[in-house]
């Protein structure tokens, strides 16, 4: 049940974030004001930053779980937990990196 709640929260967060971006940018893009160009620049900067930071943090988290797995001393519960966490970290990292790329791609149309 907890896993479903996390999935729903992630889906809702992505939907709200993308909806806000897609609904506000076209409304502001026609005005050519500082708000539109500043918002686009901010989103582009955050996308660039996230593209570098997210995979790095994901790799460090997977490395931590691998070390924890190796130091478990053969404890099956710890090994299973580490494997589960590594899979979740990899999936989350891929989703976050792809989402960052998609947002950068979408905002490139407003330049």
Order of alpha helices (4+ residues) and beta strands (2+ residues): alpha-alpha-alpha
